Every structure is written in structure tokens, then in C-alpha cells.
Amino acid sequence: MNTGNSSGESSEEGTPASADAPSPSAGSPGSEAAPAANPDPQPPPPDSRKEAGPAWLGSDVPTIDQSHSELSSTRRDFLTKVGLALGGLSGLIVVGPVIGFLVAPLFRKPPEIWRSVGPTSNFKVGETVEVTFEEASPLPWSGTTAKTAAWLRRNTAVDFTAYSVQCTHLGCPVSWLPGAKLFMCPCHGGVYYPDGRVAAGPPPDPLPEYPVRVREGQVELMVSAVPRSPKVQD
């Protein structure tokens, strides 16, 4: 009986070693430790997550933080423009009336008012006399300074001529000299003919004239801020 051989063969040719047999221990010689797996990757830095948008939207789509920054910048620019506009409007409201007060007289037509200087019976034909009247726009506190004067000459029964008493050189009052039949300025020697033309001296222009009319027996002069200069023909 070959019982020993049979048992030996069965032990040598028996079932193969199971695949589930334990591997050599880590401490055993000839074995190397396998690297440990890292199932959870490290998240990106916070700044990177803020700058990068979702992958499925693409890299050109702004994130929420970028949209908020752009919205804040737009709101700030809008409020700045509104503030500048309101500031300019407030300045215009304050300065506008002042500018209007200063500029309005340049566009306002000077007032022209007829002033009576007396009845026609007070004046003789061929005579030149001084008459006084109130200026065109007297101030309430002007008093006697609101009075001005003119030289009035009666040419015919119905024709009158009136000249300003102010010399066209520096505004000094001129006097009428009946004997010489001339207007004379005592300040710088200006001389005018009876019709107001310059005869001698420094005056650059003739004496200004006032329009004259006779109304209901009264001689009236049209008074304005500046008397009209006569048209002198050479």
C-alpha cells in the first residue's frame, strides 16, 4: 500500500493557495508600503474661487463679487454727477438774480418822459433862457439833486429848441452869453455856437438836444437818461 506517497502527492498537488491569503506584513523584509490614497483634494484658495466663475458658465462670465463691484462703481458715478448738477443748480439760483440785476439795465430801454417847463407866454421869441425840470428817473431820496436844467430858446411862436447844460468835454455846466451869442464852458474854455456846434476848445461833440413840444399851452421837454446829440451837417 502506498499510503504515504498518496498523502504526499495530495499535499503537493492539492488545491492551490487561495488568492485571499494575507499579503506579507509591512514589517516583513522585502516588502514596500503602498502610498496612501487621498480621496479629498485640497480646495482652491478663496481668492481663486472669487475670481473664477462656474466652469459650466465659462471664464468670461463675471462672478457675484465682480458684478457687485461694478454696480457700486456705477452707483458712485451716478451720485457724483447728481451732486455736481445739484451744486451747479444751487449756485445758479443764488448768482442768477445778482447777474440779472447787473445786466438788466444794459437791455432796458431808458425811460422817456415829457416834463413841462412852463407856459409859452413865459418865453419870448429869440430869447435863450435856462429852465429846470425833474430828471427822467428820480430816486425817492434824491431831493433837489433830482432837478436838472436845459437852455431853451424860442425860435418862433411855435418852434422851440432846448440844449443840455452839460459840456461834452467833462460835463461842466455851460453858460449862455447873450452879448456874444455863444455857450461858454468855464472849466476848460469850451465854446459853442448858438445852434450847439463846437466853436472852440476841447469839447469833442456838439451840445446834446432835448425834443420839445407845445401841448395845451405848455412847453414840454422829453427827458431821458442821456439827451440826444443833434445831427450836425458840415
C-alpha positions, 0 to 999 in steps of 0.5 A, spaced: 500 500 500 502 506 498 499 510 503 504 515 504 506 517 497 498 518 496 498 523 502 504 526 499 502 527 492 495 530 495 499 535 499 503 537 493 498 537 488 492 539 492 488 545 491 492 551 490 493 557 495 487 561 495 488 568 492 485 571 499 491 569 503 494 575 507 499 579 503 506 579 507 506 584 513 509 591 512 514 589 517 516 583 513 523 584 509 522 585 502 516 588 502 514 596 500 508 600 503 503 602 498 502 610 498 496 612 501 490 614 497 487 621 498 480 621 496 479 629 498 483 634 494 485 640 497 480 646 495 482 652 491 484 658 495 478 663 496 481 668 492 481 663 486 474 661 487 472 669 487 475 670 481 473 664 477 466 663 475 462 656 474 466 652 469 459 650 466 458 658 465 465 659 462 471 664 464 468 670 461 462 670 465 463 675 471 462 672 478 457 675 484 463 679 487 465 682 480 458 684 478 457 687 485 463 691 484 461 694 478 454 696 480 457 700 486 462 703 481 456 705 477 452 707 483 458 712 485 458 715 478 451 716 478 451 720 485 457 724 483 454 727 477 447 728 481 451 732 486 455 736 481 448 738 477 445 739 484 451 744 486 451 747 479 443 748 480 444 751 487 449 756 485 445 758 479 439 760 483 443 764 488 448 768 482 442 768 477 438 774 480 445 778 482 447 777 474 440 779 472 440 785 476 447 787 473 445 786 466 438 788 466 439 795 465 444 794 459 437 791 455 432 796 458 430 801 454 431 808 458 425 811 460 422 817 456 418 822 459 415 829 457 416 834 463 413 841 462 417 847 463 412 852 463 407 856 459 409 859 452 407 866 454 413 865 459 418 865 453 419 870 448 421 869 441 429 869 440 430 869 447 435 863 450 433 862 457 435 856 462 429 852 465 429 846 470 425 840 470 425 833 474 430 828 471 427 822 467 428 817 473 428 820 480 430 816 486 425 817 492 431 820 496 434 824 491 431 831 493 433 837 489 439 833 486 433 830 482 432 837 478 436 838 472 436 844 467 436 845 459 437 852 455 431 853 451 430 858 446 424 860 442 425 860 435 418 862 433 411 862 436 411 855 435 418 852 434 422 851 440 429 848 441 432 846 448 440 844 449 443 840 455 447 844 460 452 839 460 459 840 456 461 834 452 468 835 454 467 833 462 460 835 463 461 842 466 455 846 466 455 851 460 453 858 460 449 862 455 452 869 453 447 873 450 452 879 448 456 874 444 451 869 442 455 863 444 455 857 450 461 858 454 464 852 458 468 855 464 472 849 466 476 848 460 474 854 455 469 850 451 465 854 446 459 853 442 455 856 437 448 858 438 445 852 434 450 847 439 456 846 434 463 846 437 466 853 436 472 852 440 476 848 445 476 841 447 469 839 447 469 833 442 461 833 440 456 838 439 451 840 445 446 834 446 438 836 444 432 835 448 425 834 443 420 839 445 413 840 444 407 845 445 401 841 448 395 845 451 399 851 452 405 848 455 412 847 453 414 840 454 421 837 454 422 829 453 427 827 458 431 821 458 437 818 461 442 821 456 439 827 451 440 826 444 446 829 440 443 833 434 445 831 427 450 836 425 451 837 417 458 840 415 
